[in-house]
């Protein structure tokens, strides 16, 4: 005679294998349905205005020129001071520091050249400043 514990263990194992077979049989169509639903899901829409993706610049595009204003320093400020000096608007030392003298020279240049006189060197002011059409200081003519 066989051991009753062995027979009971084999019976339980058989029941578990049958239950596992039934479960797998029911999961196969469900997996197929999930795959079909995933294939029907549309691709994401492009970034909406204001999203991080819309605000992140394309690294292949050229970098915008900086806007220069009081308190800034560097080679860009030196270039502006030098050009303003050449045109007769700036008389101080060309030191690369955008201080009161630079701001006053920029305002005078902007007024003489028909620009908004705010003392800030943005793209428009810079384009006129470094163009051949830039008008020299009236006192220098």
N, CA, C and O atoms as a GROMACS GRO file, in nm:
protein
  564
    1UNK      N    1   0.081  -0.118   0.000
    1UNK     CA    2   0.000   0.000   0.000
    1UNK      C    3   0.085   0.125   0.000
    1UNK      O    4   0.196   0.129   0.053
    2UNK      N    5   0.030   0.222  -0.060
    2UNK     CA    6   0.102   0.348  -0.068
    2UNK      C    7   0.069   0.434   0.053
    2UNK      O    8  -0.031   0.414   0.121
    3UNK      N    9   0.159   0.529   0.075
    3UNK     CA   10   0.144   0.621   0.187
    3UNK      C   11   0.030   0.717   0.158
    3UNK      O   12   0.027   0.775   0.049
    4UNK      N   13  -0.064   0.737   0.252
    4UNK     CA   14  -0.178   0.826   0.227
    4UNK      C   15  -0.133   0.973   0.210
    4UNK      O   16  -0.198   1.048   0.138
    5UNK      N   17  -0.025   1.014   0.274
    5UNK     CA   18   0.023   1.151   0.259
    5UNK      C   19   0.075   1.175   0.117
    5UNK      O   20   0.056   1.283   0.062
    6UNK      N   21   0.139   1.076   0.058
    6UNK     CA   22   0.190   1.088  -0.077
    6UNK      C   23   0.074   1.100  -0.175
    6UNK      O   24   0.078   1.182  -0.267
    7UNK      N   25  -0.030   1.019  -0.155
    7UNK     CA   26  -0.147   1.023  -0.242
    7UNK      C   27  -0.216   1.159  -0.231
    7UNK      O   28  -0.257   1.216  -0.332
    8UNK      N   29  -0.229   1.210  -0.110
    8UNK     CA   30  -0.294   1.340  -0.090
    8UNK      C   31  -0.210   1.451  -0.155
    8UNK      O   32  -0.265   1.542  -0.217
    9UNK      N   33  -0.079   1.444  -0.142
    9UNK     CA   34   0.010   1.544  -0.202
    9UNK      C   35   0.000   1.544  -0.353
    9UNK      O   36  -0.002   1.649  -0.416
   10UNK      N   37  -0.005   1.423  -0.413
   10UNK     CA   38  -0.018   1.411  -0.558
   10UNK      C   39  -0.153   1.463  -0.605
   10UNK      O   40  -0.163   1.523  -0.712
   11UNK      N   41  -0.257   1.441  -0.526
   11UNK     CA   42  -0.390   1.490  -0.562
   11UNK      C   43  -0.392   1.642  -0.561
   11UNK      O   44  -0.445   1.706  -0.653
   12UNK      N   45  -0.334   1.701  -0.457
   12UNK     CA   46  -0.329   1.847  -0.448
   12UNK      C   47  -0.246   1.904  -0.564
   12UNK      O   48  -0.285   2.004  -0.625
   13UNK      N   49  -0.134   1.840  -0.597
   13UNK     CA   50  -0.051   1.884  -0.708
   13UNK      C   51  -0.129   1.875  -0.839
   13UNK      O   52  -0.118   1.964  -0.923
   14UNK      N   53  -0.206   1.770  -0.857
   14UNK     CA   54  -0.287   1.756  -0.978
   14UNK      C   55  -0.391   1.865  -0.989
   14UNK      O   56  -0.412   1.922  -1.096
   15UNK      N   57  -0.458   1.896  -0.876
   15UNK     CA   58  -0.558   2.003  -0.876
   15UNK      C   59  -0.493   2.137  -0.909
   15UNK      O   60  -0.548   2.216  -0.985
   16UNK      N   61  -0.376   2.164  -0.853
   16UNK     CA   62  -0.305   2.289  -0.881
   16UNK      C   63  -0.265   2.300  -1.028
   16UNK      O   64  -0.276   2.407  -1.088
   17UNK      N   65  -0.218   2.189  -1.087
   17UNK     CA   66  -0.182   2.191  -1.228
   17UNK      C   67  -0.304   2.215  -1.317
   17UNK      O   68  -0.294   2.287  -1.417
   18UNK      N   69  -0.418   2.158  -1.282
   18UNK     CA   70  -0.540   2.181  -1.359
   18UNK      C   71  -0.582   2.329  -1.348
   18UNK      O   72  -0.618   2.391  -1.447
   19UNK      N   73  -0.576   2.383  -1.225
   19UNK     CA   74  -0.612   2.524  -1.205
   19UNK      C   75  -0.518   2.615  -1.283
   19UNK      O   76  -0.562   2.714  -1.342
   20UNK      N   77  -0.388   2.583  -1.284
   20UNK     CA   78  -0.291   2.662  -1.359
   20UNK      C   79  -0.320   2.656  -1.509
   20UNK      O   80  -0.310   2.758  -1.578
   21UNK      N   81  -0.356   2.541  -1.558
   21UNK     CA   82  -0.391   2.527  -1.699
   21UNK      C   83  -0.513   2.610  -1.736
   21UNK      O   84  -0.515   2.673  -1.842
   22UNK      N   85  -0.612   2.612  -1.650
   22UNK     CA   86  -0.733   2.693  -1.674
   22UNK      C   87  -0.697   2.842  -1.674
   22UNK      O   88  -0.742   2.917  -1.761
   23UNK      N   89  -0.617   2.883  -1.576
   23UNK     CA   90  -0.577   3.024  -1.568
   23UNK      C   91  -0.501   3.068  -1.692
   23UNK      O   92  -0.530   3.174  -1.748
   24UNK      N   93  -0.405   2.988  -1.736
   24UNK     CA   94  -0.327   3.022  -1.856
   24UNK      C   95  -0.419   3.028  -1.978
   24UNK      O   96  -0.403   3.116  -2.063
   25UNK      N   97  -0.513   2.937  -1.987
   25UNK     CA   98  -0.608   2.938  -2.098
   25UNK      C   99  -0.692   3.064  -2.103
   25UNK      O  100  -0.728   3.111  -2.211
   26UNK      N  101  -0.723   3.120  -1.987
   26UNK     CA  102  -0.801   3.245  -1.984
   26UNK      C  103  -0.714   3.369  -2.003
   26UNK      O  104  -0.763   3.472  -2.049
   27UNK      N  105  -0.586   3.361  -1.970
   27UNK     CA  106  -0.497   3.477  -1.985
   27UNK      C  107  -0.453   3.500  -2.129
   27UNK      O  108  -0.430   3.615  -2.168
   28UNK      N  109  -0.441   3.397  -2.206
   28UNK     CA  110  -0.393   3.410  -2.344
   28UNK      C  111  -0.481   3.506  -2.424
   28UNK      O  112  -0.426   3.595  -2.488
   29UNK      N  113  -0.614   3.493  -2.425
   29UNK     CA  114  -0.695   3.592  -2.499
   29UNK      C  115  -0.682   3.733  -2.440
   29UNK      O  116  -0.687   3.831  -2.514
   30UNK      N  117  -0.667   3.744  -2.309
   30UNK     CA  118  -0.654   3.875  -2.245
   30UNK      C  119  -0.524   3.942  -2.290
   30UNK      O  120  -0.522   4.062  -2.318
   31UNK      N  121  -0.417   3.867  -2.297
   31UNK     CA  122  -0.289   3.922  -2.343
   31UNK      C  123  -0.302   3.969  -2.487
   31UNK      O  124  -0.251   4.075  -2.523
   32UNK      N  125  -0.370   3.891  -2.570
   32UNK     CA  126  -0.393   3.931  -2.708
   32UNK      C  127  -0.474   4.060  -2.718
   32UNK      O  128  -0.445   4.145  -2.802
   33UNK      N  129  -0.575   4.074  -2.633
   33UNK     CA  130  -0.658   4.195  -2.632
   33UNK      C  131  -0.577   4.317  -2.588
   33UNK      O  132  -0.593   4.426  -2.644
   34UNK      N  133  -0.491   4.301  -2.489
   34UNK     CA  134  -0.406   4.412  -2.442
   34UNK      C  135  -0.311   4.455  -2.554
   34UNK      O  136  -0.292   4.575  -2.577
   35UNK      N  137  -0.252   4.360  -2.624
   35UNK     CA  138  -0.164   4.394  -2.735
   35UNK      C  139  -0.239   4.469  -2.845
   35UNK      O  140  -0.187   4.565  -2.901
   36UNK      N  141  -0.361   4.425  -2.875
   36UNK     CA  142  -0.441   4.491  -2.978
   36UNK      C  143  -0.474   4.634  -2.936
   36UNK      O  144  -0.465   4.725  -3.018
   37UNK      N  145  -0.513   4.655  -2.810
   37UNK     CA  146  -0.544   4.789  -2.758
   37UNK      C  147  -0.422   4.880  -2.764
   37UNK      O  148  -0.432   4.997  -2.799
   38UNK      N  149  -0.306   4.824  -2.731
   38UNK     CA  150  -0.184   4.905  -2.734
   38UNK      C  151  -0.149   4.948  -2.876
   38UNK      O  152  -0.097   5.057  -2.897
   39UNK      N  153  -0.178   4.862  -2.974
   39UNK     CA  154  -0.148   4.899  -3.112
   39UNK      C  155  -0.243   5.008  -3.162
   39UNK      O  156  -0.210   5.079  -3.258
   40UNK      N  157  -0.360   5.022  -3.100
   40UNK     CA  158  -0.456   5.123  -3.141
   40UNK      C  159  -0.435   5.256  -3.071
   40UNK      O  160  -0.496   5.356  -3.109
   41UNK      N  161  -0.350   5.260  -2.968
   41UNK     CA  162  -0.325   5.382  -2.893
   41UNK      C  163  -0.253   5.482  -2.982
   41UNK      O  164  -0.150   5.449  -3.041
   42UNK      N  165  -0.305   5.604  -2.994
   42UNK     CA  166  -0.240   5.703  -3.081
   42UNK      C  167  -0.105   5.746  -3.026
   42UNK      O  168  -0.078   5.735  -2.906
   43UNK      N  169  -0.020   5.796  -3.115
   43UNK     CA  170   0.109   5.848  -3.071
   43UNK      C  171   0.087   5.978  -2.995
   43UNK      O  172  -0.014   6.046  -3.018
   44UNK      N  173   0.176   6.014  -2.906
   44UNK     CA  174   0.157   6.137  -2.829
   44UNK      C  175   0.153   6.260  -2.919
   44UNK      O  176   0.218   6.265  -3.023
   45UNK      N  177   0.074   6.358  -2.878
   45UNK     CA  178   0.064   6.483  -2.952
   45UNK      C  179   0.191   6.566  -2.931
   45UNK      O  180   0.262   6.547  -2.832
   46UNK      N  181   0.218   6.657  -3.024
   46UNK     CA  182   0.334   6.746  -3.003
   46UNK      C  183   0.316   6.829  -2.877
   46UNK      O  184   0.205   6.842  -2.824
   47UNK      N  185   0.425   6.885  -2.830
   47UNK     CA  186   0.423   6.964  -2.708
   47UNK      C  187   0.327   7.083  -2.722
   47UNK      O  188   0.322   7.148  -2.826
   48UNK      N  189   0.252   7.109  -2.617
   48UNK     CA  190   0.158   7.221  -2.616
   48UNK      C  191   0.231   7.347  -2.572
   48UNK      O  192   0.334   7.337  -2.505
   49UNK      N  193   0.182   7.463  -2.608
   49UNK     CA  194   0.249   7.588  -2.569
   49UNK      C  195   0.264   7.596  -2.418
   49UNK      O  196   0.170   7.570  -2.343
   50UNK      N  197   0.382   7.632  -2.375
   50UNK     CA  198   0.409   7.644  -2.231
   50UNK      C  199   0.468   7.518  -2.170
   50UNK      O  200   0.514   7.522  -2.056
   51UNK      N  201   0.468   7.406  -2.243
   51UNK     CA  202   0.525   7.285  -2.186
   51UNK      C  203   0.678   7.292  -2.193
   51UNK      O  204   0.733   7.373  -2.268
   52UNK      N  205   0.743   7.209  -2.116
   52UNK     CA  206   0.889   7.207  -2.114
   52UNK      C  207   0.943   7.174  -2.252
   52UNK      O  208   1.044   7.232  -2.294
   53UNK      N  209   0.878   7.082  -2.323
   53UNK     CA  210   0.926   7.044  -2.455
   53UNK      C  211   0.916   7.160  -2.553
   53UNK      O  212   1.002   7.177  -2.639
   54UNK      N  213   0.810   7.241  -2.540
   54UNK     CA  214   0.795   7.354  -2.631
   54UNK      C  215   0.894   7.465  -2.598
   54UNK      O  216   0.934   7.540  -2.686
   55UNK      N  217   0.934   7.476  -2.471
   55UNK     CA  218   1.022   7.583  -2.428
   55UNK      C  219   1.170   7.549  -2.445
   55UNK      O  220   1.254   7.638  -2.447
   56UNK      N  221   1.202   7.422  -2.458
   56UNK     CA  222   1.341   7.382  -2.472
   56UNK      C  223   1.389   7.415  -2.612
   56UNK      O  224   1.332   7.365  -2.709
   57UNK      N  225   1.491   7.498  -2.625
   57UNK     CA  226   1.537   7.536  -2.759
   57UNK      C  227   1.607   7.422  -2.830
   57UNK      O  228   1.662   7.332  -2.767
   58UNK      N  229   1.604   7.427  -2.961
   58UNK     CA  230   1.673   7.330  -3.043
   58UNK      C  231   1.822   7.363  -3.039
   58UNK      O  232   1.861   7.475  -3.075
   59UNK      N  233   1.906   7.270  -2.995
   59UNK     CA  234   2.049   7.301  -2.984
   59UNK      C  235   2.115   7.330  -3.119
   59UNK      O  236   2.223   7.388  -3.124
   60UNK      N  237   2.050   7.292  -3.229
   60UNK     CA  238   2.107   7.318  -3.361
   60UNK      C  239   2.086   7.462  -3.404
   60UNK      O  240   2.155   7.510  -3.494
   61UNK      N  241   1.991   7.533  -3.340
   61UNK     CA  242   1.965   7.671  -3.376
   61UNK      C  243   2.071   7.763  -3.317
   61UNK      O  244   2.128   7.733  -3.212
   62UNK      N  245   2.098   7.876  -3.383
   62UNK     CA  246   2.197   7.969  -3.327
   62UNK      C  247   2.145   8.031  -3.197
   62UNK      O  248   2.025   8.051  -3.180
   63UNK      N  249   2.237   8.062  -3.108
   63UNK     CA  250   2.202   8.122  -2.981
   63UNK      C  251   2.175   8.270  -3.000
   63UNK      O  252   2.247   8.339  -3.073
   64UNK      N  253   2.070   8.319  -2.935
   64UNK     CA  254   2.035   8.461  -2.945
   64UNK      C  255   2.141   8.546  -2.877
   64UNK      O  256   2.201   8.505  -2.777
   65UNK      N  257   2.163   8.663  -2.932
   65UNK     CA  258   2.259   8.756  -2.873
   65UNK      C  259   2.205   8.803  -2.738
   65UNK      O  260   2.084   8.818  -2.722
   66UNK      N  261   2.293   8.824  -2.641
   66UNK     CA  262   2.244   8.870  -2.510
   66UNK      C  263   2.198   9.015  -2.515
   66UNK      O  264   2.248   9.096  -2.593
   67UNK      N  265   2.102   9.046  -2.430
   67UNK     CA  266   2.058   9.184  -2.412
   67UNK      C  267   2.151   9.245  -2.309
   67UNK      O  268   2.174   9.187  -2.202
   68UNK      N  269   2.205   9.363  -2.340
   68UNK     CA  270   2.300   9.427  -2.249
   68UNK      C  271   2.232   9.541  -2.174
   68UNK      O  272   2.159   9.621  -2.232
   69UNK      N  273   2.258   9.546  -2.043
   69UNK     CA  274   2.200   9.652  -1.960
   69UNK      C  275   2.294   9.681  -1.843
   69UNK      O  276   2.395   9.613  -1.824
   70UNK      N  277   2.260   9.783  -1.767
   70UNK     CA  278   2.342   9.827  -1.654
   70UNK      C  279   2.376   9.709  -1.563
   70UNK      O  280   2.291   9.627  -1.528
   71UNK      N  281   2.505   9.704  -1.525
   71UNK     CA  282   2.552   9.600  -1.434
   71UNK      C  283   2.620   9.484  -1.504
   71UNK      O  284   2.686   9.402  -1.438
   72UNK      N  285   2.605   9.474  -1.636
   72UNK     CA  286   2.665   9.363  -1.708
   72UNK      C  287   2.811   9.396  -1.742
   72UNK      O  288   2.850   9.512  -1.748
   73UNK      N  289   2.889   9.290  -1.763
   73UNK     CA  290   3.030   9.307  -1.797
   73UNK      C  291   3.067   9.208  -1.907
   73UNK      O  292   2.994   9.112  -1.934
   74UNK      N  293   3.182   9.233  -1.970
   74UNK     CA  294   3.232   9.136  -2.066
   74UNK      C  295   3.266   9.197  -2.201
   74UNK      O  296   3.258   9.318  -2.222
   75UNK      N  297   3.304   9.108  -2.292
   75UNK     CA  298   3.349   9.149  -2.424
   75UNK      C  299   3.237   9.215  -2.504
   75UNK      O  300   3.263   9.310  -2.579
   76UNK      N  301   3.115   9.168  -2.489
   76UNK     CA  302   3.004   9.230  -2.562
   76UNK      C  303   2.987   9.377  -2.521
   76UNK      O  304   2.960   9.463  -2.605
   77UNK      N  305   3.004   9.405  -2.393
   77UNK     CA  306   2.995   9.544  -2.345
   77UNK      C  307   3.111   9.625  -2.402
   77UNK      O  308   3.091   9.740  -2.442
   78UNK      N  309   3.230   9.568  -2.405
   78UNK     CA  310   3.346   9.638  -2.463
   78UNK      C  311   3.321   9.672  -2.609
   78UNK      O  312   3.353   9.782  -2.654
   79UNK      N  313   3.263   9.578  -2.684
   79UNK     CA  314   3.235   9.602  -2.826
   79UNK      C  315   3.137   9.718  -2.843
   79UNK      O  316   3.155   9.802  -2.931
   80UNK      N  317   3.034   9.723  -2.759
   80UNK     CA  318   2.936   9.832  -2.766
   80UNK      C  319   3.002   9.964  -2.728
   80UNK      O  320   2.982  10.065  -2.796
   81UNK      N  321   3.081   9.964  -2.620
   81UNK     CA  322   3.150  10.086  -2.579
   81UNK      C  323   3.242  10.137  -2.690
   81UNK      O  324   3.248  10.257  -2.718
   82UNK      N  325   3.314  10.046  -2.751
   82UNK     CA  326   3.407  10.083  -2.858
   82UNK      C  327   3.333  10.145  -2.977
   82UNK      O  328   3.377  10.246  -3.033
   83UNK      N  329   3.222  10.084  -3.014
   83UNK     CA  330   3.144  10.138  -3.127
   83UNK      C  331   3.084  10.273  -3.091
   83UNK      O  332   3.084  10.365  -3.173
   84UNK      N  333   3.032  10.287  -2.969
   84UNK     CA  334   2.977  10.416  -2.925
   84UNK      C  335   3.087  10.522  -2.919
   84UNK      O  336   3.061  10.638  -2.949
   85UNK      N  337   3.208  10.483  -2.883
   85UNK     CA  338   3.322  10.576  -2.880
   85UNK      C  339   3.353  10.623  -3.022
   85UNK      O  340   3.374  10.742  -3.046
   86UNK      N  341   3.356  10.529  -3.116
   86UNK     CA  342   3.384  10.561  -3.256
   86UNK      C  343   3.280  10.659  -3.311
   86UNK      O  344   3.314  10.747  -3.390
   87UNK      N  345   3.154  10.642  -3.270
   87UNK     CA  346   3.047  10.729  -3.318
   87UNK      C  347   3.035  10.859  -3.238
   87UNK      O  348   2.953  10.945  -3.271
   88UNK      N  349   3.117  10.875  -3.134
   88UNK     CA  350   3.119  10.999  -3.058
   88UNK      C  351   3.020  11.008  -2.943
   88UNK      O  352   2.997  11.117  -2.891
   89UNK      N  353   2.962  10.897  -2.902
   89UNK     CA  354   2.863  10.900  -2.792
   89UNK      C  355   2.927  10.867  -2.657
   89UNK      O  356   2.878  10.911  -2.554
   90UNK      N  357   3.035  10.793  -2.657
   90UNK     CA  358   3.096  10.743  -2.533
   90UNK      C  359   3.235  10.802  -2.519
   90UNK      O  360   3.317  10.791  -2.611
   91UNK      N  361   3.262  10.864  -2.405
   91UNK     CA  362   3.392  10.929  -2.385
   91UNK      C  363   3.473  10.865  -2.271
   91UNK      O  364   3.590  10.901  -2.253
   92UNK      N  365   3.415  10.774  -2.197
   92UNK     CA  366   3.484  10.714  -2.082
   92UNK      C  367   3.575  10.600  -2.127
   92UNK      O  368   3.588  10.571  -2.246
   93UNK      N  369   3.637  10.536  -2.028
   93UNK     CA  370   3.728  10.424  -2.055
   93UNK      C  371   3.649  10.303  -2.106
   93UNK      O  372   3.542  10.271  -2.054
   94UNK      N  373   3.704  10.237  -2.206
   94UNK     CA  374   3.642  10.115  -2.259
   94UNK      C  375   3.690  10.001  -2.169
   94UNK      O  376   3.797   9.944  -2.189
   95UNK      N  377   3.605   9.969  -2.068
   95UNK     CA  378   3.644   9.873  -1.965
   95UNK      C  379   3.558   9.748  -1.960
   95UNK      O  380   3.585   9.657  -1.881
   96UNK      N  381   3.454   9.740  -2.043
   96UNK     CA  382   3.368   9.622  -2.044
   96UNK      C  383   3.268   9.618  -1.931
   96UNK      O  384   3.208   9.513  -1.905
   97UNK      N  385   3.249   9.732  -1.861
   97UNK     CA  386   3.152   9.738  -1.752
   97UNK      C  387   3.039   9.833  -1.792
   97UNK      O  388   3.062   9.951  -1.820
   98UNK      N  389   2.919   9.781  -1.795
   98UNK     CA  390   2.803   9.860  -1.837
   98UNK      C  391   2.756   9.942  -1.718
   98UNK      O  392   2.673   9.898  -1.639
   99UNK      N  393   2.811  10.063  -1.709
   99UNK     CA  394   2.776  10.153  -1.600
   99UNK      C  395   2.692  10.270  -1.648
   99UNK      O  396   2.633  10.265  -1.756
  100UNK      N  397   2.688  10.374  -1.568
  100UNK     CA  398   2.605  10.492  -1.598
  100UNK      C  399   2.650  10.561  -1.727
  100UNK      O  400   2.566  10.605  -1.806
  101UNK      N  401   2.781  10.571  -1.750
  101UNK     CA  402   2.831  10.639  -1.871
  101UNK      C  403   2.791  10.562  -1.997
  101UNK      O  404   2.756  10.622  -2.098
  102UNK      N  405   2.796  10.431  -1.989
  102UNK     CA  406   2.757  10.348  -2.104
  102UNK      C  407   2.608  10.363  -2.129
  102UNK      O  408   2.564  10.378  -2.243
  103UNK      N  409   2.530  10.360  -2.022
  103UNK     CA  410   2.384  10.373  -2.037
  103UNK      C  411   2.349  10.508  -2.099
  103UNK      O  412   2.266  10.514  -2.190
  104UNK      N  413   2.411  10.616  -2.052
  104UNK     CA  414   2.384  10.749  -2.108
  104UNK      C  415   2.422  10.756  -2.256
  104UNK      O  416   2.349  10.816  -2.336
  105UNK      N  417   2.533  10.695  -2.293
  105UNK     CA  418   2.575  10.693  -2.433
  105UNK      C  419   2.476  10.614  -2.518
  105UNK      O  420   2.445  10.654  -2.630
  106UNK      N  421   2.428  10.503  -2.466
  106UNK     CA  422   2.330  10.421  -2.539
  106UNK      C  423   2.201  10.500  -2.558
  106UNK      O  424   2.143  10.498  -2.667
  107UNK      N  425   2.155  10.568  -2.453
  107UNK     CA  426   2.032  10.647  -2.463
  107UNK      C  427   2.048  10.758  -2.568
  107UNK      O  428   1.958  10.779  -2.650
  108UNK      N  429   2.160  10.826  -2.566
  108UNK     CA  430   2.185  10.932  -2.665
  108UNK      C  431   2.186  10.872  -2.806
  108UNK      O  432   2.128  10.931  -2.898
  109UNK      N  433   2.249  10.759  -2.823
  109UNK     CA  434   2.253  10.693  -2.954
  109UNK      C  435   2.112  10.654  -2.998
  109UNK      O  436   2.073  10.676  -3.113
  110UNK      N  437   2.036  10.595  -2.906
  110UNK     CA  438   1.900  10.551  -2.941
  110UNK      C  439   1.813  10.669  -2.982
  110UNK      O  440   1.738  10.660  -3.079
  111UNK      N  441   1.824  10.780  -2.909
  111UNK     CA  442   1.744  10.899  -2.944
  111UNK      C  443   1.782  10.950  -3.082
  111UNK      O  444   1.694  10.978  -3.164
  112UNK      N  445   1.910  10.962  -3.109
  112UNK     CA  446   1.959  11.017  -3.236
  112UNK      C  447   1.921  10.928  -3.354
  112UNK      O  448   1.905  10.977  -3.466
  113UNK      N  449   1.908  10.797  -3.330
  113UNK     CA  450   1.881  10.703  -3.438
  113UNK      C  451   1.735  10.655  -3.442
  113UNK      O  452   1.703  10.556  -3.508
  114UNK      N  453   1.648  10.725  -3.371
  114UNK     CA  454   1.505  10.695  -3.377
  114UNK      C  455   1.463  10.565  -3.313
  114UNK      O  456   1.365  10.503  -3.356
  115UNK      N  457   1.534  10.523  -3.212
  115UNK     CA  458   1.501  10.399  -3.140
  115UNK      C  459   1.439  10.433  -3.005
  115UNK      O  460   1.452  10.546  -2.958
  116UNK      N  461   1.373  10.337  -2.945
  116UNK     CA  462   1.321  10.357  -2.809
  116UNK      C  463   1.438  10.377  -2.715
  116UNK      O  464   1.524  10.290  -2.702
  117UNK      N  465   1.442  10.492  -2.648
  117UNK     CA  466   1.556  10.528  -2.564
  117UNK      C  467   1.539  10.473  -2.423
  117UNK      O  468   1.492  10.543  -2.333
  118UNK      N  469   1.578  10.346  -2.405
  118UNK     CA  470   1.568  10.284  -2.273
  118UNK      C  471   1.703  10.251  -2.212
  118UNK      O  472   1.710  10.205  -2.098
  119UNK      N  473   1.811  10.274  -2.286
  119UNK     CA  474   1.945  10.248  -2.234
  119UNK      C  475   1.982  10.100  -2.234
  119UNK      O  476   2.083  10.062  -2.175
  120UNK      N  477   1.902  10.018  -2.299
  120UNK     CA  478   1.927   9.874  -2.307
  120UNK      C  479   1.965   9.840  -2.450
  120UNK      O  480   1.899   9.883  -2.544
  121UNK      N  481   2.072   9.762  -2.466
  121UNK     CA  482   2.116   9.723  -2.599
  121UNK      C  483   2.055   9.585  -2.630
  121UNK      O  484   2.111   9.481  -2.595
  122UNK      N  485   1.939   9.589  -2.697
  122UNK     CA  486   1.877   9.467  -2.744
  122UNK      C  487   1.914   9.444  -2.889
  122UNK      O  488   2.004   9.510  -2.942
  123UNK      N  489   1.844   9.352  -2.954
  123UNK     CA  490   1.876   9.316  -3.093
  123UNK      C  491   1.862   9.436  -3.187
  123UNK      O  492   1.949   9.457  -3.272
  124UNK      N  493   1.754   9.514  -3.173
  124UNK     CA  494   1.732   9.626  -3.264
  124UNK      C  495   1.840   9.732  -3.249
  124UNK      O  496   1.897   9.779  -3.348
  125UNK      N  497   1.869   9.770  -3.125
  125UNK     CA  498   1.972   9.871  -3.100
  125UNK      C  499   2.107   9.822  -3.152
  125UNK      O  500   2.181   9.897  -3.214
  126UNK      N  501   2.139   9.697  -3.125
  126UNK     CA  502   2.268   9.642  -3.168
  126UNK      C  503   2.278   9.639  -3.320
  126UNK      O  504   2.383   9.671  -3.376
  127UNK      N  505   2.169   9.602  -3.387
  127UNK     CA  506   2.171   9.598  -3.534
  127UNK      C  507   2.199   9.736  -3.593
  127UNK      O  508   2.278   9.750  -3.686
  128UNK      N  509   2.134   9.838  -3.538
  128UNK     CA  510   2.155   9.975  -3.589
  128UNK      C  511   2.295  10.023  -3.551
  128UNK      O  512   2.364  10.084  -3.632
  129UNK      N  513   2.336   9.996  -3.428
  129UNK     CA  514   2.465  10.042  -3.378
  129UNK      C  515   2.581   9.993  -3.465
  129UNK      O  516   2.675  10.068  -3.493
  130UNK      N  517   2.575   9.869  -3.507
  130UNK     CA  518   2.685   9.811  -3.584
  130UNK      C  519   2.660   9.814  -3.736
  130UNK      O  520   2.730   9.748  -3.812
  131UNK      N  521   2.561   9.892  -3.777
  131UNK     CA  522   2.533   9.904  -3.920
  131UNK      C  523   2.600  10.029  -3.977
  131UNK      O  524   2.635  10.120  -3.901
  132UNK      N  525   2.619  10.034  -4.107
  132UNK     CA  526   2.676  10.155  -4.169
  132UNK      C  527   2.582  10.275  -4.159
  132UNK      O  528   2.626  10.389  -4.173
  133UNK      N  529   2.452  10.252  -4.134
  133UNK     CA  530   2.354  10.360  -4.125
  133UNK      C  531   2.351  10.426  -3.987
  133UNK      O  532   2.275  10.521  -3.967
  134UNK      N  533   2.430  10.378  -3.891
  134UNK     CA  534   2.432  10.436  -3.757
  134UNK      C  535   2.474  10.583  -3.765
  134UNK      O  536   2.578  10.616  -3.821
  135UNK      N  537   2.391  10.668  -3.707
  135UNK     CA  538   2.420  10.813  -3.712
  135UNK      C  539   2.517  10.849  -3.600
  135UNK      O  540   2.495  10.813  -3.484
  136UNK      N  541   2.623  10.921  -3.633
  136UNK     CA  542   2.715  10.964  -3.528
  136UNK      C  543   2.651  11.072  -3.440
  136UNK      O  544   2.549  11.130  -3.475
  137UNK      N  545   2.714  11.096  -3.327
  137UNK     CA  546   2.668  11.198  -3.234
  137UNK      C  547   2.664  11.334  -3.307
  137UNK      O  548   2.760  11.370  -3.376
  138UNK      N  549   2.557  11.407  -3.291
  138UNK     CA  550   2.540  11.537  -3.359
  138UNK      C  551   2.652  11.634  -3.321
  138UNK      O  552   2.692  11.715  -3.404
  139UNK      N  553   2.701  11.626  -3.199
  139UNK     CA  554   2.807  11.718  -3.154
  139UNK      C  555   2.939  11.688  -3.226
  139UNK      O  556   3.027  11.774  -3.233
  140UNK      N  557   2.952  11.567  -3.279
  140UNK     CA  558   3.077  11.526  -3.345
  140UNK      C  559   3.077  11.565  -3.493
  140UNK      O  560   3.183  11.565  -3.555
  141UNK      N  561   2.960  11.598  -3.551
  141UNK     CA  562   2.954  11.626  -3.695
  141UNK      C  563   3.011  11.762  -3.727
  141UNK      O  564   3.013  11.802  -3.843
   0.00000   0.00000   0.00000
